[in-house]
């Protein structure tokens, strides 16, 4: 009789564990992923890869609703949307998080990173985790990784190599209209000229400015190659975007679900980074085919003066975390 009772109890315990495990595994989660990227863009591809991996790994218990082209939230609405939980995941960047975390503006400085490898080493490593955890505490938003956005280069109306800052002396270089951008232009040796992006093609065509700077894919999509003659690879700003999740949503997930989501994030990062790096490498041939000359700049000659210009401008650096800045610089040596 005792053996029968023991067997029954064992069976009940096994059923309880099985049922509990099934309940956890079957817990349904829906994620709303909203981006402003358009179909065909590397970040849109990354979102679709995230959805594919997460839904497959979770056997459909985690579903991902995807919205692109700003259909759900425009770019200037995304921070509020993810904070309030109206969207679960969005793409943000350092520049969009400065209101809640002013110190993070240091990651928008020229030559903070000198290459893609620098950027991903820091932001997808231990320092990045420290940065992301701090954003969580300050804003209730959890960055999950850093995806490559692109690297900005100098594009001139004349066929002129830009090797050092001296080569930009007297050049009216279009820059976005903010103090940080104008500081970057001056530090690079140019005369920074603020002009709206929508007016830039005409400004180049008429000679209102001598050149502009943008990532190479932007130069192609905006057709700046039609009104310019050279590109110099100055790599003055290596930019990134961060898939960010609402922290309350994150904390509602089980450890297993978090692990699955991070697998999706990493899969998306691989797709995004590889596509953008490939595009940047191949797009140079496109510009050459359009008749533009492409030159390599002396990055060391640029990086020192540009960073010094930031460090010597207290209006910019007063909000920076200099201990963190020094930690980044030490890690990149």
C-alpha positions in Angstrom: 0.0 0.0 0.0 2.8 2.4 0.9 4.4 1.6 -2.5 1.2 2.5 -4.2 0.8 5.8 -2.3 4.4 6.7 -3.0 4.0 6.0 -6.7 0.9 8.1 -6.8 2.6 11.0 -5.0 5.6 10.8 -7.4 3.2 10.8 -10.3 1.4 13.9 -9.0 4.7 15.7 -8.5 5.9 14.8 -11.9 2.6 16.0 -13.4 2.9 19.3 -11.4 6.4 19.9 -12.6 5.4 19.1 -16.2 2.4 21.2 -16.0 4.3 24.1 -14.5 7.0 23.8 -17.2 4.4 23.7 -19.9 2.6 26.7 -18.5 5.9 28.7 -18.5 6.8 27.5 -22.0 3.3 28.3 -23.3 3.2 31.8 -21.8 2.2 34.0 -24.7 4.1 37.2 -25.3 3.6 39.8 -28.1 6.2 42.4 -28.9 5.4 45.5 -30.9 8.6 46.5 -32.8 8.3 50.0 -34.5 11.0 51.5 -36.7 11.3 54.4 -39.1 13.6 52.3 -41.4 12.1 51.5 -44.8 12.0 48.1 -46.5 15.4 47.2 -48.0 17.2 49.2 -45.3 19.7 47.2 -43.2 17.8 48.1 -40.0 14.5 46.9 -41.5 16.2 43.6 -42.5 17.5 43.3 -39.0 14.0 43.7 -37.5 12.7 41.0 -39.8 15.6 38.7 -38.8 14.8 39.4 -35.1 11.2 38.4 -35.7 12.1 35.2 -37.5 14.6 34.0 -34.9 12.5 34.9 -31.9 9.3 33.3 -33.2 11.2 30.2 -34.2 13.2 29.8 -31.0 10.1 30.3 -28.9 8.1 28.0 -31.1 5.6 30.7 -31.6 5.0 31.6 -28.0 6.6 35.0 -28.6 5.2 36.9 -31.5 6.6 40.1 -33.0 4.4 42.7 -34.7 6.6 44.8 -37.0 5.9 48.3 -38.2 8.2 50.1 -40.6 8.5 53.5 -42.3 7.3 55.4 -39.2 3.8 53.9 -39.8 3.2 53.6 -36.0 5.4 56.3 -34.5 7.6 59.0 -36.1 11.2 59.2 -35.1 10.6 62.1 -32.7 7.9 60.1 -31.0 9.8 56.8 -30.4 11.4 57.7 -27.1 8.1 58.5 -25.5 6.4 55.5 -27.1 8.9 53.0 -25.7 9.0 54.7 -22.3 5.2 54.6 -22.0 5.0 51.0 -23.4 3.0 52.0 -26.5 5.8 50.3 -28.4 7.9 47.5 -26.9 11.0 47.9 -29.1 12.3 50.8 -31.2 15.6 51.9 -32.6 17.2 54.8 -30.7 20.7 56.3 -30.7 22.8 58.3 -28.3 21.5 61.6 -29.8 17.9 60.6 -29.1 18.7 59.7 -25.5 20.5 62.9 -24.4 17.4 64.6 -22.9 17.2 61.9 -20.2 20.9 61.1 -20.1 22.9 64.2 -21.1 26.2 62.4 -20.5 25.5 60.1 -23.4 26.1 63.0 -25.8 29.8 62.1 -25.7 29.1 59.2 -28.0 28.0 61.7 -30.7 31.4 63.4 -30.8 33.7 63.3 -33.8 36.3 60.6 -33.7 34.9 59.2 -30.4 35.2 56.0 -32.5 37.6 55.8 -35.4 36.2 52.7 -37.0 33.4 50.2 -36.9 35.6 47.8 -34.9 36.1 50.6 -32.2 32.3 51.2 -32.0 31.3 47.6 -31.7 34.1 46.7 -29.3 33.0 49.4 -26.9 29.2 49.4 -27.2 28.8 45.7 -27.6 31.3 44.9 -24.8 31.5 45.5 -21.1 31.5 49.3 -21.3 28.4 49.2 -23.5 26.7 47.1 -20.8 27.6 49.7 -18.3 26.2 52.4 -20.6 23.0 50.5 -21.3 22.4 49.7 -17.6 22.7 53.3 -16.7 20.2 54.3 -19.4 17.8 51.7 -17.8 18.1 53.3 -14.4 17.7 56.9 -15.7 15.0 56.4 -18.4 13.3 53.0 -18.0 14.5 52.0 -21.5 16.9 49.1 -22.0 19.3 49.2 -25.0 20.0 45.6 -26.0 22.9 46.1 -28.5 24.5 48.5 -30.9 23.9 48.2 -34.6 26.0 49.9 -37.2 24.4 52.9 -38.8 27.3 54.2 -41.0 30.3 56.4 -41.2 30.3 60.0 -42.4 32.7 61.2 -45.1 33.6 64.5 -46.8 32.1 65.1 -50.3 33.3 68.1 -52.3 32.3 70.0 -55.5 35.8 70.0 -56.7 38.2 67.1 -57.3 40.4 67.7 -54.3 41.9 65.2 -51.8 41.3 65.9 -48.1 44.2 64.3 -46.3 44.5 66.5 -43.3 42.5 69.4 -41.7 44.7 71.8 -43.6 43.1 70.6 -46.8 39.7 71.9 -45.6 41.0 75.4 -44.9 38.6 77.9 -46.6 36.1 75.2 -47.5 32.5 76.0 -46.8 31.3 72.7 -45.6 27.6 72.2 -45.0 26.9 70.9 -41.5 23.6 70.3 -39.6 22.6 73.4 -37.6 23.7 72.6 -34.0 26.6 73.8 -31.9 28.0 70.3 -31.7 28.0 69.9 -35.5 29.4 73.3 -36.1 32.2 72.6 -33.5 33.0 69.4 -35.4 33.2 71.3 -38.7 35.6 73.9 -37.3 37.7 71.2 -35.6 38.0 69.5 -39.0 39.5 72.7 -40.4 36.5 73.8 -42.5 34.1 76.8 -42.4 31.0 75.0 -41.2 27.9 76.3 -43.0 24.4 75.3 -41.7 22.0 74.5 -44.4 18.8 72.4 -44.3 19.3 68.9 -45.8 16.3 69.5 -48.1 18.2 72.5 -49.6 21.6 70.8 -49.8 21.5 69.5 -53.4 20.8 73.0 -54.7 23.4 74.5 -52.5 26.0 72.2 -53.9 24.8 72.7 -57.4 25.0 76.5 -57.2 28.2 76.7 -55.2 26.6 78.1 -52.0 28.7 75.5 -50.2 31.9 73.8 -51.4 30.9 70.4 -49.9 29.0 68.4 -47.4 29.5 65.3 -45.2 27.2 62.3 -44.8 27.4 58.5 -44.8 28.0 57.2 -48.3 24.6 55.5 -48.7 23.0 58.9 -48.1 25.2 60.5 -50.7 23.9 58.0 -53.2 20.3 58.2 -52.3 20.3 62.0 -52.3 22.2 61.9 -55.6 24.9 64.3 -54.4 27.3 62.5 -56.8 25.5 64.5 -59.6 26.8 67.8 -58.2 30.2 66.8 -56.7 33.5 65.5 -57.9 35.3 63.9 -55.0 34.9 62.0 -51.7 37.5 61.8 -49.0 37.2 59.0 -46.5 37.6 61.0 -43.3 35.6 58.6 -41.1 34.8 61.5 -38.7 31.7 60.0 -37.2 31.0 56.3 -36.8 27.4 56.1 -35.9 25.1 53.4 -34.5 21.5 52.7 -33.5 20.4 50.7 -30.6 17.3 48.4 -30.4 15.7 49.4 -27.1 13.0 47.6 -25.1 10.6 49.0 -22.5 12.1 48.0 -19.2 8.8 47.0 -17.6 8.2 44.7 -20.6 11.7 43.2 -20.2 11.2 42.5 -16.5 7.9 40.8 -17.2 9.8 38.1 -19.3 11.2 34.9 -18.0 14.9 34.2 -18.2 14.3 31.8 -21.0 12.4 34.4 -22.9 15.1 37.0 -22.4 17.6 34.6 -23.7 15.6 34.0 -26.8 15.1 37.8 -27.4 18.9 38.3 -27.1 19.5 35.6 -29.7 17.1 37.5 -32.0 18.9 40.8 -31.2 22.3 39.3 -32.0 21.0 37.7 -35.2 19.6 41.1 -36.3 22.9 42.8 -35.5 24.8 40.4 -37.7 22.4 41.0 -40.6 22.5 44.8 -40.1 26.2 45.2 -39.6 27.2 42.9 -42.4 24.9 44.6 -44.9 26.0 48.1 -44.0 29.7 47.2 -44.1 29.2 45.5 -47.5 27.2 48.4 -48.9 29.9 50.9 -47.8 32.6 48.8 -49.4 30.8 48.3 -52.7 29.4 51.8 -52.9 32.8 53.3 -53.5 32.9 51.5 -56.9 29.5 53.1 -57.6 30.9 56.6 -57.0 34.0 55.9 -59.1 31.7 54.7 -61.9 29.9 58.1 -61.7 33.2 59.9 -62.2 34.0 60.9 -58.7 37.6 60.6 -57.2 37.8 58.8 -53.9 40.7 59.6 -51.5 41.9 58.2 -48.2 42.3 60.8 -45.4 45.0 60.7 -42.7 42.8 59.8 -39.8 45.4 60.4 -37.1 45.8 64.0 -38.4 42.1 64.6 -38.0 41.3 62.7 -34.8 43.6 64.5 -32.4 42.5 68.1 -33.3 38.8 67.2 -33.5 38.7 65.5 -30.1 40.8 68.4 -28.6 38.2 70.8 -29.9 35.5 68.9 -28.0 37.5 68.5 -24.8 38.3 72.2 -24.8 34.7 73.3 -25.2 33.2 73.3 -21.8 29.7 74.1 -23.1 29.8 70.6 -24.7 31.8 68.6 -22.2 30.2 69.9 -19.0 27.5 67.2 -19.3 30.0 64.4 -20.2 31.0 61.7 -17.8 34.8 62.1 -18.1 35.6 59.0 -16.1 33.6 57.0 -18.6 35.2 58.9 -21.5 38.7 58.0 -20.2 37.6 54.4 -19.7 36.6 54.3 -23.4 39.8 55.9 -24.6 41.9 53.5 -22.5 40.0 50.5 -23.9 40.7 51.6 -27.5 44.4 52.0 -27.1 
